Amino acid sequence: MFTNKNPLKLSNIFTLDLRSLALFRIALALVIIGDLVTKFSQIKANYSDYGNLPRIDLVNSIIDTASWSLHLSTGSVFGQQLLFLFALFWAGLLLIGYRTTLASVFCWLMLISLHNRNPNIVNNFDDILRLASFWSMFLPLGVFYSCDRALNTSMKTIPNRITSAGTVSFIVQLCLIYLSALSPLPNSSLWLVLFCSLLIFISWFDNLWRLVAIAFFIVFHFAQGLSLATAVLTIIWLALIPSRIWNLLYKRIYSQAIAGLKINYDRDCGFCKKIVYLLRTFLILPGIPLLEAQDNPVVYEDMEKHNSWVIEDYRGQRYFKWYGIAYVVSISPLLWWLVPILRLPP
């Protein structure tokens, strides 16, 4: 259905859904973690003074003085391992969305440092990964499905979509990546890639054409042979998933059980409050009311009696302690499969 009054307006063309950016954040963090874990076993050969490029050889060959590297501070295997663990720490924070912007900055800096330590083994995958990490610093990746969101108890309404200088630059850069790589392609593929890369600038019919572009490039990368570089490009396309897809998914997962769920916690327990907010976020249960038990005398009495939070389902039945956790997980559209494990005897 045609929904945009002015589909050529910049705020329509360069809008990104914050839930898509969260998905991009998770995928990007997993790729960075996987890359670091893979290279961890090659530290001695590629990043220490005992490998194929000792620091003295690298320093003597550096022409560009801007090619700095924190990994040049030590040539020992143990020292490099500590730097890898430091990078993994920040990638882990990016994954869970804690101090997301700061984590994005450190992930980018550590990638630059790692790649400059041994430029002989840097390939297209590293270049695109570094580019994706750079633009992630200018995008609000931690608004949804993150610790930052869960621990933000503000009642202020958060929009699902955003248009900013960061989203404009991100989308334009994605197009430039493809335009710069057109020359090796045959003529038929060249024009098809060019056409589909421009589809993301068409916002008619609630970004239907953007969906066509996303589907095309995912299929295109698989057809060409999914390499590490094209895998990162596929991940970048996740950030462009339009709102209509998320709205359809929410309609499918929204059930009577989710609609009727109430979570009551002890307002005098700061830890309890953080836990219920984290559960609501990571179990993908948006909009579930988190209530202070003290506001309801009957619920408060049950809380005192069982020394537990109080979970109420849509039928009014109450659950306490571990059984409450098991019930909340059971209606999660993401982690419901954990319930048989949670219900095992301790």
RODO-2510 file (C-alpha; in nm, 4 decimals, decimal comma):
residues 346
     n   res          X          Y          Z
     1     m     0,0000     0,0000     0,0000
     2     f     0,1206     0,3498    -0,0804
     3     t     0,1954     0,5116     0,2556
     4     n     0,4427     0,7935     0,1998
     5     k     0,2946     1,1301     0,0996
     6     n     0,6242     1,2393    -0,0485
     7     p     0,8386     0,9349    -0,1323
     8     l     1,1227     1,1547    -0,2631
     9     k     1,1635     1,3312     0,0701
    10     l     1,5075     1,2699     0,2239
    11     s     1,3530     1,1636     0,5539
    12     n     1,1860     0,8756     0,3662
    13     i     1,4789     0,7787     0,1458
    14     f     1,7457     0,7736     0,4168
    15     t     1,5392     0,6396     0,7059
    16     l     1,6596     0,3281     0,8873
    17     d     1,4636     0,1219     1,1354
    18     l     1,6254     0,1096     1,4791
    19     r     1,5396    -0,2601     1,5140
    20     s     1,7265    -0,3304     1,1903
    21     l     2,0249    -0,1383     1,3249
    22     a     2,0131    -0,3547     1,6375
    23     l     2,0171    -0,6682     1,4218
    24     f     2,3103    -0,5245     1,2263
    25     r     2,4912    -0,4550     1,5552
    26     i     2,4516    -0,8127     1,6753
    27     a     2,5628    -0,9589     1,3425
    28     l     2,8601    -0,7220     1,3171
    29     a     2,9736    -0,8059     1,6702
    30     l     2,9498    -1,1792     1,5988
    31     v     3,1613    -1,1383     1,2840
    32     i     3,4253    -0,9391     1,4738
    33     i     3,4316    -1,1993     1,7515
    34     g     3,4562    -1,4830     1,4981
    35     d     3,7373    -1,3047     1,3149
    36     l     3,9334    -1,2470     1,6368
    37     v     3,8859    -1,6045     1,7545
    38     t     4,0041    -1,7358     1,4172
    39     k     4,3136    -1,5161     1,4186
    40     f     4,3914    -1,5916     1,7827
    41     s     4,5530    -1,9216     1,6854
    42     q     4,7745    -1,7357     1,4338
    43     i     4,9120    -1,4781     1,6757
    44     k     5,2671    -1,6144     1,6839
    45     a     5,2928    -1,6464     1,3060
    46     n     5,1309    -1,3177     1,2053
    47     y     5,1470    -1,0714     1,4940
    48     s     5,4551    -1,1450     1,7060
    49     d     5,8268    -1,0842     1,6578
    50     y     5,8690    -1,4603     1,6098
    51     g     5,6507    -1,4713     1,2986
    52     n     5,6665    -1,3692     0,9343
    53     l     5,6727    -0,9924     1,0006
    54     p     5,8702    -0,8808     1,3086
    55     r     5,8064    -0,5278     1,4265
    56     i     6,1441    -0,3979     1,3119
    57     d     6,0769    -0,5106     0,9548
    58     l     5,7333    -0,3493     0,9581
    59     v     5,8600    -0,0177     1,0980
    60     n     6,1369    -0,0008     0,8382
    61     s     5,8856    -0,0594     0,5582
    62     i     5,6188     0,1868     0,6737
    63     i     5,5922     0,4877     0,4443
    64     d     5,2611     0,6270     0,5687
    65     t     5,3196     0,7757     0,9157
    66     a     4,9426     0,7605     0,9814
    67     s     4,9577     0,3801     0,9927
    68     w     4,9611     0,3486     1,3703
    69     s     4,9068     0,0238     1,5584
    70     l     4,8629    -0,0495     1,9274
    71     h     4,9795    -0,4021     1,8462
    72     l     5,3258    -0,2593     1,7760
    73     s     5,3651    -0,1936     2,1484
    74     t     5,4682    -0,5538     2,2116
    75     g     5,6260    -0,8332     2,0117
    76     s     5,5584    -1,1129     2,2586
    77     v     5,2894    -1,3738     2,2030
    78     f     5,1469    -1,3109     2,5505
    79     g     5,1267    -0,9373     2,4911
    80     q     4,9436    -0,9909     2,1631
    81     q     4,7062    -1,2327     2,3342
    82     l     4,6185    -0,9633     2,5888
    83     l     4,5434    -0,7184     2,3062
    84     f     4,3221    -0,9757     2,1375
    85     l     4,1340    -1,0316     2,4641
    86     f     4,0942    -0,6553     2,4995
    87     a     3,9408    -0,6400     2,1506
    88     l     3,7160    -0,9370     2,2304
    89     f     3,5963    -0,7584     2,5444
    90     w     3,4738    -0,4581     2,3455
    91     a     3,3212    -0,6794     2,0752
    92     g     3,1319    -0,8601     2,3510
    93     l     2,9985    -0,5296     2,4822
    94     l     2,8907    -0,4395     2,1298
    95     l     2,7103    -0,7727     2,1027
    96     i     2,4996    -0,7189     2,4147
    97     g     2,4647    -0,3466     2,3503
    98     y     2,6292    -0,2134     2,6646
    99     r     2,7889     0,1319     2,6259
   100     t     2,7236     0,0705     2,2595
   101     t     2,8755     0,3842     2,1096
   102     l     3,1944     0,3495     2,3137
   103     a     3,2147    -0,0193     2,2236
   104     s     3,1768     0,0714     1,8530
   105     v     3,4650     0,3177     1,8783
   106     f     3,6972     0,0664     2,0441
   107     c     3,6023    -0,2119     1,8003
   108     w     3,6945     0,0139     1,5097
   109     l     4,0206     0,1279     1,6707
   110     m     4,1257    -0,2285     1,7538
   111     l     4,0506    -0,3412     1,3973
   112     i     4,2703    -0,0626     1,2584
   113     s     4,5441    -0,1530     1,5033
   114     l     4,5262    -0,5219     1,4134
   115     h     4,5221    -0,4653     1,0383
   116     n     4,8130    -0,2180     1,0500
   117     r     5,0214    -0,4666     1,2481
   118     n     5,0456    -0,6969     0,9475
   119     p     4,9166    -0,5322     0,6274
   120     n     5,0486    -0,8242     0,4206
   121     i     4,7524    -1,0421     0,5227
   122     v     4,4797    -0,7761     0,4999
   123     n     4,2163    -0,8549     0,2362
   124     n     3,8794    -0,7273     0,1130
   125     f     3,7034    -0,8842     0,4084
   126     d     3,9145    -0,6803     0,6521
   127     d     3,8592    -0,3600     0,4549
   128     i     3,4802    -0,3969     0,4467
   129     l     3,4661    -0,5046     0,8116
   130     r     3,6671    -0,1994     0,9112
   131     l     3,4388     0,0213     0,7020
   132     a     3,1243    -0,1267     0,8598
   133     s     3,2732    -0,0732     1,2058
   134     f     3,3542     0,2871     1,1229
   135     w     2,9981     0,3792     1,0252
   136     s     2,8587     0,1926     1,3246
   137     m     3,0014     0,4678     1,5453
   138     f     2,7599     0,7176     1,3919
   139     l     2,4481     0,5031     1,4141
   140     p     2,2250     0,4446     1,7208
   141     l     2,2848     0,0701     1,7348
   142     g     2,1927     0,0295     2,1004
   143     v     1,8373     0,1642     2,1024
   144     f     1,6747    -0,1796     2,0689
   145     y     1,7614    -0,5278     2,2006
   146     s     2,0468    -0,4010     2,4146
   147     c     2,1547    -0,3554     2,7745
   148     d     2,1524     0,0190     2,7139
   149     r     1,7824     0,0008     2,6283
   150     a     1,6996    -0,2375     2,9130
   151     l     1,8730    -0,0251     3,1762
   152     n     1,7122     0,2956     3,0483
   153     t     1,3942     0,3201     3,2553
   154     s     1,2874     0,6509     3,1050
   155     m     0,9185     0,6692     3,0132
   156     k     0,9986     0,8735     2,7033
   157     t     0,8599     0,7197     2,3853
   158     i     1,1318     0,6010     2,1471
   159     p     1,0553     0,6062     1,7725
   160     n     1,1182     0,2977     1,5633
   161     r     1,2908     0,4842     1,2796
   162     i     1,5581     0,7482     1,2455
   163     t     1,6996     0,9764     0,9781
   164     s     2,0333     1,1430     1,0423
   165     a     2,3634     1,2324     0,8825
   166     g     2,4835     0,8893     0,9933
   167     t     2,2058     0,7032     0,8089
   168     v     2,2609     0,9123     0,4946
   169     s     2,6349     0,8413     0,4952
   170     f     2,5815     0,4722     0,5718
   171     i     2,3441     0,4178     0,2795
   172     v     2,5546     0,6194     0,0343
   173     q     2,8695     0,4332     0,1399
   174     l     2,6985     0,0992     0,0817
   175     c     2,6185     0,2032    -0,2750
   176     l     2,9730     0,3265    -0,3332
   177     i     3,1112    -0,0128    -0,2300
   178     y     2,9188    -0,1773    -0,5112
   179     l     2,9856     0,0973    -0,7656
   180     s     3,3601     0,0686    -0,7016
   181     a     3,3483    -0,3072    -0,7599
   182     l     3,1576    -0,3066    -1,0887
   183     s     3,4478    -0,3332    -1,3327
   184     p     3,5275    -0,7071    -1,2892
   185     l     3,1642    -0,8034    -1,3546
   186     p     3,0256    -0,9013    -1,6966
   187     n     2,8028    -0,6419    -1,8645
   188     s     2,4734    -0,8103    -1,7765
   189     s     2,5623    -0,8415    -1,4067
   190     l     2,7102    -0,4915    -1,4030
   191     w     2,3881    -0,3220    -1,5079
   192     l     2,1800    -0,5409    -1,2779
   193     v     2,3969    -0,4592    -0,9759
   194     l     2,3920    -0,0908    -1,0655
   195     f     2,0132    -0,0890    -1,0989
   196     c     1,9493    -0,2798    -0,7750
   197     s     2,1944    -0,0682    -0,5750
   198     l     1,9924     0,2381    -0,6735
   199     l     1,6644     0,0787    -0,5661
   200     i     1,7401     0,1583    -0,2030
   201     f     1,6827     0,5250    -0,2835
   202     i     1,3220     0,4559    -0,3846
   203     s     1,0800     0,4717    -0,0916
   204     w     0,7547     0,4150    -0,2790
   205     f     0,5115     0,1562    -0,1445
   206     d     0,6531     0,1540     0,2072
   207     n     1,0105     0,0713     0,0939
   208     l     0,9029    -0,2271    -0,1130
   209     w     1,1848    -0,1579    -0,3600
   210     r     1,4364    -0,1612    -0,0797
   211     l     1,3171    -0,5110     0,0061
   212     v     1,3727    -0,6100    -0,3567
   213     a     1,7302    -0,4744    -0,3400
   214     i     1,8038    -0,6586    -0,0140
   215     a     1,6721    -0,9873    -0,1523
   216     f     1,8644    -0,9434    -0,4778
   217     f     2,2020    -0,8793    -0,3164
   218     i     2,1681    -1,1638    -0,0680
   219     v     2,0883    -1,4039    -0,3525
   220     f     2,3585    -1,2425    -0,5692
   221     h     2,6274    -1,2991    -0,3071
   222     f     2,5290    -1,6620    -0,2607
   223     a     2,5240    -1,7159    -0,6374
   224     q     2,8708    -1,5600    -0,6752
   225     g     3,0053    -1,7763    -0,3936
   226     l     2,9722    -1,6461    -0,0391
   227     s     3,3184    -1,5295     0,0682
   228     l     3,4107    -1,3545     0,3925
   229     a     3,3891    -1,0161     0,2207
   230     t     3,0442    -1,0770     0,0725
   231     a     2,9281    -1,2189     0,4057
   232     v     3,0035    -0,8834     0,5688
   233     l     2,8218    -0,7057     0,2857
   234     t     2,5206    -0,9294     0,3465
   235     i     2,5293    -0,8325     0,7136
   236     i     2,5335    -0,4633     0,6206
   237     w     2,2117    -0,5139     0,4245
   238     l     2,0417    -0,6221     0,7483
   239     a     2,0553    -0,2591     0,8607
   240     l     1,8286    -0,1627     0,5700
   241     i     1,5401    -0,3977     0,6533
   242     p     1,2350    -0,1685     0,6441
   243     s     0,9824    -0,1227     0,9240
   244     r     0,7097    -0,3141     0,7424
   245     i     0,8995    -0,6416     0,7998
   246     w     0,9304    -0,5787     1,1742
   247     n     0,5655    -0,4800     1,1988
   248     l     0,4624    -0,8026     1,0261
   249     l     0,6845    -1,0067     1,2571
   250     y     0,5389    -0,8407     1,5664
   251     k     0,1870    -0,9170     1,4468
   252     r     0,2772    -1,2829     1,4045
   253     i     0,4425    -1,3232     1,7443
   254     y     0,1919    -1,1145     1,9398
   255     s    -0,0319    -1,3563     2,1266
   256     q    -0,2884    -1,3554     2,4039
   257     a    -0,0248    -1,4853     2,6441
   258     i     0,2087    -1,1954     2,5654
   259     a    -0,0719    -0,9391     2,5763
   260     g    -0,1880    -1,0555     2,9199
   261     l     0,1530    -1,0952     3,0871
   262     k     0,2286    -0,8805     3,3926
   263     i     0,5567    -0,8795     3,5820
   264     n     0,5519    -0,7475     3,9378
   265     y     0,8796    -0,6757     4,1149
   266     d     0,9985    -0,5277     4,4431
   267     r     1,0592    -0,1579     4,3908
   268     d     1,2936    -0,1529     4,6913
   269     c     1,5260    -0,3961     4,5134
   270     g     1,7329    -0,2167     4,2479
   271     f     1,8809    -0,5448     4,1262
   272     c     1,5330    -0,6941     4,0751
   273     k     1,4301    -0,3924     3,8680
   274     k     1,7314    -0,4263     3,6389
   275     i     1,6704    -0,7988     3,5944
   276     v     1,3071    -0,7621     3,4854
   277     y     1,3997    -0,4855     3,2400
   278     l     1,6782    -0,7017     3,0953
   279     l     1,4436    -0,9995     3,0647
   280     r     1,1799    -0,7942     2,8850
   281     t     1,4395    -0,6671     2,6384
   282     f     1,6277    -0,9864     2,5560
   283     l     1,3227    -1,2145     2,5554
   284     i     1,1717    -0,9811     2,2919
   285     l     0,8629    -0,8914     2,4939
   286     p     0,8179    -0,5207     2,4158
   287     g     0,5380    -0,3387     2,5898
   288     i     0,4990    -0,5913     2,8713
   289     p     0,4003    -0,3956     3,1851
   290     l     0,6615    -0,4010     3,4607
   291     l     0,4747    -0,3175     3,7794
   292     e     0,5843    -0,2373     4,1320
   293     a     0,4320    -0,4988     4,3615
   294     q     0,3835    -0,2443     4,6399
   295     d     0,1151    -0,0708     4,4313
   296     n    -0,1125    -0,3762     4,4534
   297     p    -0,1798    -0,5007     4,8115
   298     v    -0,2816    -0,8502     4,6996
   299     v     0,0256    -0,8916     4,4780
   300     y     0,2479    -0,7428     4,7464
   301     e     0,1162    -0,9958     4,9976
   302     d     0,2070    -1,2796     4,7599
   303     m     0,5501    -1,1288     4,7049
   304     e     0,6152    -1,1166     5,0779
   305     k     0,4761    -1,4665     5,1305
   306     h     0,6892    -1,6303     4,8599
   307     n     0,9837    -1,3871     4,8804
   308     s     0,9720    -1,3659     4,5027
   309     w     0,8681    -1,1579     4,2083
   310     v     0,5097    -1,2227     4,0958
   311     i     0,4285    -1,3215     3,7365
   312     e     0,0657    -1,3014     3,6241
   313     d    -0,0509    -1,4660     3,3022
   314     y    -0,3519    -1,3663     3,0917
   315     r    -0,5789    -1,5949     3,3005
   316     g    -0,4731    -1,4325     3,6265
   317     q    -0,2650    -1,7291     3,7405
   318     r     0,0488    -1,6370     3,9327
   319     y     0,3980    -1,7823     3,9199
   320     f     0,6855    -1,7334     4,1614
   321     k     1,0635    -1,7699     4,1755
   322     w     1,2139    -2,0020     3,9120
   323     y     0,8742    -2,1105     3,7820
   324     g     0,8048    -1,7480     3,7004
   325     i     1,1216    -1,7283     3,4919
   326     a     1,0291    -2,0503     3,3106
   327     y     0,6841    -1,9143     3,2259
   328     v     0,8150    -1,5810     3,0951
   329     v     1,0705    -1,7625     2,8784
   330     s     0,7979    -1,9971     2,7512
   331     i     0,6128    -1,7119     2,5788
   332     s     0,9262    -1,5507     2,4384
   333     p     0,9216    -1,5602     2,0566
   334     l     1,3005    -1,5984     2,0583
   335     l     1,4033    -1,8256     2,3496
   336     w     1,0952    -2,0411     2,4086
   337     w     1,2992    -2,3514     2,3203
   338     l     1,4901    -2,3182     2,6497
   339     v     1,1807    -2,4026     2,8565
   340     p     1,2319    -2,7846     2,8704
   341     i     1,5800    -2,7216     3,0095
   342     l     1,4573    -2,4647     3,2616
   343     r     1,1902    -2,7008     3,3891
   344     l     1,4322    -2,9828     3,4634
   345     p     1,4813    -3,0569     3,8338
   346     p     1,7817    -2,8649     3,9748
***
